[in-house]
Amino acid sequence: MNTNLGNKEIRLNKESMIVTETNAKGEIIFASKDFCKYAEYTNEELMGQPHNVVRHPFMPKAAFQDLWNTVQKGEIWSGIVINTT
C-alpha cells in the first residue's frame, strides 16, 4: 500500500466521484474507481481495510469525529478530506 505523505495536491475534474462506504466497524466495503485512482490503491488493497488507512496525519481528528457521529445517526456525511497518496 502507498504510504507517501508528501505535499502533493490533486485537483479533481467536475466528473470525479470520490466515494467510499464502510461497514459499522469502519472497514471499507466499497471504493469508487475514482477514489482508487486518486488514492493510488487498487480496489483489492482497500477492501476490508480500516478507512483510516488513507487518512493523512494532518487531517484534524475532529473532522472524523463529526463524520462518525453523523454516520452513527444514520445520516450521510460529506466533506473535504486530506488523504495520503
C-alpha positions as CSV (number, residue, x, y, z in Angstrom):
1,M,0.0,0.0,0.0
2,N,1.1,3.5,-0.7
3,T,2.4,5.5,2.3
4,N,3.6,8.7,0.7
5,L,3.0,11.7,3.0
6,G,4.3,14.3,0.6
7,N,2.7,17.7,-0.2
8,K,1.0,16.5,-3.4
9,E,-2.3,18.3,-4.3
10,I,-4.6,16.7,-6.8
11,R,-7.2,18.8,-8.4
12,L,-10.2,16.8,-9.5
13,N,-12.4,17.4,-12.5
14,K,-16.1,18.0,-12.1
15,E,-17.0,14.5,-13.1
16,S,-14.9,12.8,-10.4
17,M,-16.8,10.8,-7.8
18,I,-14.6,10.1,-4.8
19,V,-16.8,7.8,-2.7
20,T,-16.2,5.1,-0.1
21,E,-18.5,3.1,2.0
22,T,-17.7,1.4,5.3
23,N,-19.4,-1.1,7.5
24,A,-20.1,-0.4,11.1
25,K,-16.6,-1.3,12.1
26,G,-15.1,1.4,9.7
27,E,-13.8,-1.2,7.3
28,I,-14.0,-0.3,3.6
29,I,-16.7,-2.2,1.7
30,F,-16.8,0.0,-1.4
31,A,-14.4,2.4,-3.1
32,S,-15.3,4.1,-6.3
33,K,-13.0,3.8,-9.3
34,D,-12.0,7.4,-8.9
35,F,-11.3,7.0,-5.2
36,C,-8.9,4.2,-6.0
37,K,-7.3,6.1,-8.9
38,Y,-6.6,9.2,-6.9
39,A,-5.7,7.4,-3.6
40,E,-3.3,5.2,-5.6
41,Y,-4.7,1.9,-4.2
42,T,-6.3,-1.0,-6.0
43,N,-9.8,-1.9,-5.0
44,E,-8.4,-5.2,-3.7
45,E,-6.0,-3.4,-1.5
46,L,-8.7,-1.3,0.1
47,M,-11.5,-3.9,0.7
48,G,-11.7,-4.8,4.3
49,Q,-9.1,-2.3,5.4
50,P,-9.9,0.3,8.1
51,H,-10.9,3.5,6.4
52,N,-8.2,5.5,8.3
53,V,-5.6,3.7,6.2
54,V,-5.9,6.6,3.8
55,R,-6.1,9.4,6.4
56,H,-3.3,12.0,6.2
57,P,-1.8,12.8,9.6
58,F,-2.5,16.5,9.0
59,M,-6.3,15.8,8.8
60,P,-7.9,17.1,12.0
61,K,-9.3,14.3,14.2
62,A,-12.4,16.5,14.9
63,A,-13.5,16.1,11.3
64,F,-13.5,12.4,11.6
65,Q,-15.3,12.6,14.9
66,D,-18.0,14.6,13.1
67,L,-18.1,12.0,10.3
68,W,-18.6,9.1,12.6
69,N,-21.1,10.9,14.8
70,T,-23.1,11.7,11.6
71,V,-22.9,8.2,10.2
72,Q,-23.9,6.6,13.5
73,K,-27.1,8.6,13.4
74,G,-27.8,7.0,10.0
75,E,-27.2,10.2,8.2
76,I,-24.9,10.8,5.2
77,W,-21.7,12.8,5.8
78,S,-19.9,14.8,3.1
79,G,-16.9,17.0,3.4
80,I,-13.4,17.7,2.3
81,V,-10.8,15.2,3.5
82,I,-7.0,15.1,3.1
83,N,-5.8,11.6,2.3
84,T,-2.4,10.2,1.8
85,T,-1.3,9.4,-1.8
